[in-house]
Amino acid sequence: MGREQEEIASHVVEAFQALLASDVRESIGGRHFDDLKSMVSEAIAGNSETVLKQFEAVIQRLRSEVEKRPIEL
């Protein structure tokens, strides 16, 4: 998900920059916006990992329920 994650982070930072006055944007500087983009990207990755863990837990529960049920023919 790296590329998609980067695109989303870029859109978030661009939207934030659009809210700022040009003098404020210039005083912050590109390096800080790059840092912000990295932080947003990491947050998205962390959220994805949390969701993945939740799905894995649900799958494990479903498998255990399926294994418990007798097969009726």
Secondary structure per residue as TSV (DSSP state, phi and psi in degrees):
chain	resnum	aa	ss	phi	psi
A	1	M	-	360.0	9.3
A	2	G	H	-55.2	-49.0
A	3	R	H	-68.0	-45.2
A	4	E	H	-61.4	-41.4
A	5	Q	H	-59.8	-45.1
A	6	E	H	-62.5	-41.5
A	7	E	H	-64.1	-43.1
A	8	I	H	-63.6	-45.1
A	9	A	H	-61.0	-40.3
A	10	S	H	-62.3	-43.5
A	11	H	H	-63.0	-40.0
A	12	V	H	-63.5	-46.6
A	13	V	H	-65.4	-41.5
A	14	E	H	-62.2	-41.0
A	15	A	H	-64.1	-39.8
A	16	F	H	-64.1	-44.4
A	17	Q	H	-60.6	-36.9
A	18	A	H	-64.6	-25.9
A	19	L	H	-76.8	-19.6
A	20	L	S	-90.2	149.0
A	21	A	-	-68.3	152.5
A	22	S	H	-60.4	-36.9
A	23	D	H	-67.4	-34.0
A	24	V	H	-69.2	-43.9
A	25	R	H	-57.2	-44.7
A	26	E	H	-66.6	-37.7
A	27	S	H	-70.1	-28.4
A	28	I	H	-72.6	-45.5
A	29	G	-	87.0	153.7
A	30	G	H	-63.3	-35.7
A	31	R	H	-61.9	-40.1
A	32	H	H	-69.5	-34.9
A	33	F	H	-68.4	-34.7
A	34	D	H	-64.2	-39.9
A	35	D	H	-63.3	-41.3
A	36	L	H	-63.0	-42.6
A	37	K	H	-59.9	-41.5
A	38	S	H	-63.9	-41.4
A	39	M	H	-65.0	-41.6
A	40	V	H	-64.5	-42.9
A	41	S	H	-60.7	-43.3
A	42	E	H	-64.2	-38.5
A	43	A	H	-65.0	-40.5
A	44	I	H	-63.7	-43.5
A	45	A	H	-62.6	-42.8
A	46	G	H	-62.4	-39.9
A	47	N	H	-66.0	-40.6
A	48	S	H	-62.6	-40.4
A	49	E	H	-64.3	-39.8
A	50	T	H	-64.0	-44.0
A	51	V	H	-63.5	-42.4
A	52	L	H	-60.4	-42.7
A	53	K	H	-63.1	-37.8
A	54	Q	H	-66.2	-41.8
A	55	F	H	-62.0	-42.3
A	56	E	H	-61.2	-40.3
A	57	A	H	-64.4	-41.4
A	58	V	H	-65.2	-42.9
A	59	I	H	-61.4	-42.3
A	60	Q	H	-62.7	-41.6
A	61	R	H	-63.9	-43.2
A	62	L	H	-63.4	-41.5
A	63	R	H	-62.3	-42.2
A	64	S	H	-66.7	-35.4
A	65	E	H	-67.3	-41.1
A	66	V	H	-65.1	-40.3
A	67	E	H	-68.1	-28.1
A	68	K	H	-74.8	-30.7
A	69	R	S	-78.4	133.6
A	70	P	-	-72.6	146.5
A	71	I	-	-84.8	123.3
A	72	E	-	-102.2	125.7
A	73	L	-	-113.4	360.0
